[in-house]
Amino acid sequence: MNTNKRPLIGVLTARASEAEQRQLLKGILSKADELDMDIAVFSNVYNISEYYADVEVENKVYELVHSEQLDGVIVTYESLIYPDMQKSICEHIKALDIPVVMIDAKIEGFTCINTDVKSDLRDIARHLTDVHGIRDIDILTGQEDLETSQLRIEGVREIMLERGLPFSEENVIYGNFWNTSGEDLAEDYISGKRRIPQAVICANDYMAYGLLDKLFHYDISIPDDLTVIGYEHIGERIYHSPVLTTYQRNRAAIGAKAAALIYSKLTGAPMQDIDTSGYMIPGYTCSCGMEKKYLLEELVEIRQIKKYNDMNFCGTFEQQAVTCRSISDYIQTLRNFSNMIRNVSGIYLCLYEDWCTRSHKASIKDFSNNEPMICYSIISPDKVMDDPAFFTRGQLYPSELIGAEDKKFLFFVPLFSEGKELGHFIFRYTTPDTYDQAMIVWLKITVNALQVLRMKNDINTLLECTNLSEYHDTATGLYNKQGFTNELANACKKLGENDKLPLIMVRTGIYSDDSRIDKKNLLVRLDIEISDCLNQITANIKGFCGKLSDKLYVVAFERQFTEEDITLIMDKLEIIISHSPLYIQERGIDTIFMTSGLISAEENIDECISGLSENINLKIKQLSDKRHHANYNDYLQVRNSMYRDPGNEWDAQKTCRDFRLSYGHFRATYKDIFGISFHQDLIMSRIAMAKYLLLTTTIGIPAISFKCGYKDEKYFMRQFRQLTGITPNSYRNSSL
């Protein structure tokens, strides 16, 4: 465990807005609050029981469990109803080297906490026989092949046998844990197909509600003719008549026990003794009658949910959201309607950097936590920042927006549309609380509006680009991904047995917020400028370029190069792109990453390109770790200005005065952030500009040295050779 911060515990659940999961989560959150731990909850929205391609992508949110930020993990296994998802999550957590606790599961190799449903059902049966004197009981349980269904039957059977009361298979009805099972049983009772017993125990409240709702229309009096008991207490009793008597499965205590167990594993503290036994919640479906305190709790909850649902239904959020023309309009609209989510203290929109052009349907089995993301602060318990923050997926969140000092309970909810993963929302609570169904309505509106914004982006891009081609990028004329792959495949076919082609991948615009629709013309101009740079470098080298996706380019060469040659080509590419007039103005320094590789005739092209992309993502992650410094943006502004105009009379002490910092503090902080001293970086900026002028102009060495801030041409040439290993003329004339 990282002793320099509070433990951050991940919780994997499904449909966290549902009553059962909210009970568990409130137990986890309350105990975490008591033990001074932070919680990050990862939950899907739909949690379907069968495969559905356009929704399956929501489960990629569980990949975040691989984040290095997490100190432990709790899994509410019973909530995960899709078998393949259960298997996938087990594979994810098996790879973790941190404590894991599974709730309501029996899986070898994991620490598991299970509700004793058998004991709970014994309590219910005992209540019927001992309190009400009932001797004839049916049980409506779940699917026959489920262990939990059989355990519920066994609990009832044991009490009946203890009391010497008859209980056989005729008293057991199998269902599906949903309202329809209760409705079907009611039909059997009404039609005479099944005799009516004195009491029926429903193995969850949903089935009990179905039974009550159907019987309500017929001449069967509850509880005079039939006593009905539910299980799990999901709430919503006020919507059904009579008000259900049910049994509270103590999910909150189970959640608290899981949090305490994780804490014990992390700290070595003794495990707390937490009573997880349940209790009866009386109502009017048995002769006990209602207890006011339980009904009052439910009414307060229902009224609050109704209030927020009415706000969603009667408000204009949806209409305003879909009319947004830019990401800034969209963010402002979300802020205006953030009060439609109950009790939330912070909302953060985290989008993949390429969300606006993201088109692939990534496999649920493939994941990378190094992808760059943009985070917008919608509301925050701290000061709301207007500028977005940048981070990598595995970092979970940017620390400058969600600080490490304050205690936090975070909910990560996926953003996706048409099978495309766009990012996720983070909902932040400063007290142990969870979101409900009203938030899901809000979320669906935001997703639909974001998809409309994507469509507007596509239309604008098409209007900017008229030369459509199957194998070429519309704006730049470079090969698109299909075209580049075809060309590379043809080149590989010509290779000898031991030959390999060099590839260079270029990622531009790192940590640039380009999602505004009104900036699309600028983006197209930048795209064209970058493609011109790529073509210029490869003009004298036998090779070809491709644009694989937004801001991602690749260059292939059809002859062999040494490692030194490749290094020089990459240096020239970085210099000529980063110092192009529009790019250096709009992007600045530290926004280009490159990597190289070799491909043979036998290798898979897609796998090779994927490997290069992952290498770049790892480099981006390394930079992301540095960006969390509190003064990073201020110092980066100074650095970008210096690289744009290195010939200026840069004075570190004057810069210190602008920052109101001591000279020593400025120098130390600058080196801490960028890994290089201010003075040495000034030299590097001058040499970089000199390289750019050497590559793109024909002006002489004396003029270049002067433009780069050197008063002595010979000193410039000596310093250039010291840093590059070659003379300025050799750098300019090297054609490789």
Secondary structure, DSSP 8 states (H G I E B T S, - for coil): --TTS--EEEEEES-TTSHHHHHHHHHHHHHHHHHT-EEEEEE-S---SS--HHHHGGGGGGGGGG-TT-SEEEEEGGG---HHHHHHHHHHHHT--S-EEEES---TTSEEE---HHHHHHHHHHIIIIIS----EEEEES-TT-HHHHHHHHHHHHHHHHTT----GGGEEE--SSHHHHHHHHHHHHHTSS---SEEEESSHHHHHHHHHHHTTTT--TTTT-EEE-SS--S-GGGSSS--BEEE--HHHHHHHHHHHHHHHHH-----------EEE--SSSTT---HHHHHHHHHHHHHHHHHHHHHHHSSHHHHHHT--SHHHHHHHHHHTGGGSTT--EEEEEEETTTTT------TT---S--EEEEEEEE-SS---SS-EEEEGGG-S-TTTS-SSS--EEEEEEEEETTEEEEEEEEEESSS----HHHHHHHHHHHHHHHHHHHHHHHHHHHH-----SSB-TTT-SB-HHHHHHHHHHHHHT--TT--EEEEEEE--TT-----GGGHHHHHHHHHHHHHHHHHHHTTSSEEEEEEETTEEEEEESS---HHHHHHHHHHHHHHHHTSHHHHHHT-SS--EEEEEEE-TTS-HHHHHHHHHHHHHHHHHHHHHHTTSTTHHHHHHHHHHHHH-TTS---HHHHHHHHT--HHHHHHHHHHHHSS-HHHHHHHHHHHHHHHHHHH----HHHHHHHTT-S-HHHHHHHHHHHHSS-HHHHHH---
